[in-house]
Amino acid sequence: MTTETISHDSHDDAHDHHDHKMTGIKRWLFTTNHKDIGSMYLWFSFIMLLTGGAMAMVIRAELFQPGLQIISPDFFNQMTTVHGLIMVFGAIMPAFTGLANWMIPMMIGAPDMALPRLNNWSFWILPFAFTILLSSFFMAGGAPNFGWTFYAPLSTTYSNGSTAFFVFAVHIMGISSIMGAINIVVTIMNMRAPGMTYMKMPLFVWTFFITAYLLVAVMPVLAGVVTMVLTDTYFGTSFFDAAGGGDPVMFQHIFWFFGHPEVYIMILPAFGIVSTTIPAFSRKKLFGYSSMVYATASIAFLSFIVWAHHMFTTGMPLFGELFFMYCTMLIAVPTGVKVFNWVATMWRGAITFETPMLFSIAFVILFTIGGFSGLMLALTPVDFQYHDTYFVVAHFHYVLVTGALFSIYAGVYYWLPKWTGYMFDETLSKAHFWCSLISVNVLFFPMHFLGLAGMPRRIPDYALQFADFNKWVSIGGFAFGLSQLIFLAVVIKCIRGGKQAEAKPWDGAEGLEWTVASPAPYHTFEKPPKVD
Amino acid sequence: MTTKQYESYYVPAQSHWPIVGAVALFLIAVGAGQYVSTLASEQSSWGGWVLLAGIALIIYMVFGWFGNVINESMAGKYSAQMDGSFKQGMSWFIFSEVMFFAAFFGALFYARVFAVPWLDGAGNNAMTGAVLWPEFTATWPLIKTPDGTETTGMGWYGLPLINTILLLTSSVTAHFAHVALEQNKRPQLKAWLGLTIVLGVIFLSLQVLEYAHGYSDEMKLYLDSGIYGNTFYMLTGFHGLHVTLGTIMLFVVFLRVLKGHFTPENHFAFQAASWYWHFVDVVWVGLFIFVYII
């Protein structure tokens, strides 16, 4: 893709001057600028990552050795629940939305997101939602303790006093996601520079486009199911109570109809990021661009018809078990296409191993491990053995931490020079990578063995034979948690200064975002560039 | 795409309305959370007041925010591209609303097709029926739940049928109003739009009557009368809320028509309100078929 005219910081356009930015807190509260909002999303998600990470460390401290020593079982359950909620809705999803905000307008040559005020609202309701969720720790009965999946009747009949606050917090998170997703869809459909046809869009934009559709389709279903939990708990309905003609298993069906596409909401953007970084550092075009687009769309479509693979042990009819097993395994095909394409992109490329590339390569390998354990879990008969064990925990942490989170790190390191105008500290960032890579495997790999040996998840105590592996898992957990502070140091250092970054600091990088200066001016592409 | 005009896209200046809206939503959530949590305990709750404050603040925000948008639009700052953003945004918003209703329709179908028959021993659940709920017989409407709560099914004739006719008619009148606007026939526009709003208000009033009838001792159809009452009130209730919202939207549009806003070419707000109205109409048709008739 080449560009003819670039008019990023041209002051000659006559339309009225909205670009004097306010200073201080007002700038951030009132902003309509996609870059400001993107930065706020990213910082918010990092704060949430550390908060949820701290909870994970409490969990790992309790599990360091068998027996109950630090926290009560009830508080342990609150920790696992809120850790999950924060990481899913507070860390991973907002981080992706932040990247989308920063990069999509610049990648498609748009002056901003399509609906800038709505964009501000989508962000600012999030901190309020998490304030409500976290404040529930200080309420009578404590925070939600029924797991992030809030299965009925744990979340209805047996829930503690804060369920109403949990429900309304989730409602706000849902509104935020839906509005943010609508903004992304409309921006991509309506704001592309002349000449940028759909099949010329960077794959990053494509994956967010498809992810946004998934969000608009399934977040309302989550809103519906939490509303049913609310009325079952407080208004005497019996959606999930057999005594009134309902069914607790119905909760799982509705929840996972949201929940499975949600899983892809957290991984499709990751595919988009590594599909950007791997070609850049391999100095080759992405292998099989159009097959990547179709694979992403296929995964998104399949994600709607596989939800009950989370429920193989609930006693579904045999036909259901088989249908959901085969559909789930079908997902391995488009995912395999993607992994093949990434490897083929690197094949005979002139690869250099800058930090974003290191995270991307680690992503490809470790995400594939998570994918394979997913394939094992998809097999109905063996899932009866794995269900609700640490094998499941290992599986989804491989796809979410070494998958989604690593891709976010790859993306942040890749675009950090564009955002700050400075190159980050290469040595320190590589230290972040290697510490994370080693500790994350010490943390999650032994969980496979624990699960296969039968250790159940969400349990504060365990049988003695699991002690050694749990010790190593905990050590890996603390090391991984502390390693993330290196990342914080790299980012702060990079914001404060360093080697001046060129407009295009990576020589293999492609795309409109590299045609503007580093740091990117407050307003870019007020006149759209022409794309051939 | 390439044929589209690329005027410079209006990016609004900083606005304080979103943060006002965020605070409003926070107050609504905290107030509603506190109010709901203390429902059963009889103790006085501050939640209701916070909830009301939040609602008041969000109404204030809507006025201010939409006021800004209307002024910008009237000042001619928007391009055709901007109009496209609004239209696409509204369509996807309506799609998300469809999915919200889908969750409740899903619950209805699941309960009718699977859960209730299974409780009576259907499929491979013979023991569920024989051991857990020996007295239970599966019927729909579920007039007697497994734990013995009894209720009555709401018929489709009478009020629901009248309401269906009213709402379907109102969709037609809304369309006539749109045609009148596009042909720049202002008197007809006002008449058709006014008629649409009147039909909406009558629909809502009849819905209130129907609920009063349901809650009477004669029918004993309550929100907590088992899965039939649950799905009945949740589906019709959320639909009623959306009709209320749609009526308010149409009313605001009506006031703007009286002020001389909208041109045959440029009338996004009118279109959005009318799309929304058609959407609640379609949902009602689904409701009428699956909740009342079948």
Interface residues (C-beta under 8 A of the other chain):
Chain A: D13 H15 H18 K21 M22 K26 R27 L29 F30 T31 T32 A110 P111 D112 A114 L115 P116 R117 L118 N120 W121 W124 I125 F128 A129 T131 I132 G161 S162 A164 F165 V167 F168 A169 H171 I172 I175 I178 A181 I182 N183 V185 V186 M189 N190 M191 R192 P194 G195 M196 T197 V216 A217 V218 M219 P220 V221 A223 G224 V225 T227 M228 L230 T231 Y234 F235 G236 T237 S238 F239 A242 A243 G244 G245 G246 D247 V249 M250 H253 I254 F257 P317 H523 E526 K527 P528
Chain B: M1 T2 K4 Y6 S8 Y9 Y10 V11 P12 A13 Q14 S15 H16 W17 P18 I19 G21 A22 V23 L25 F26 I28 A29 V30 A32 G33 Q34 V36 S37 L39 A40 W65 Q81 G84 S85 F86 Q88 G89 W92 F93 F95 S96 E97 V98 M99 F100 F101 A102 A103 F104 G106 A107 Y110 A111 F114 A115 V116 W118 L119 G123 N124 L132 W133 L142 T145 P146 D147 T149 L223 D224 G226 I227 Y228 G229 N230 M234
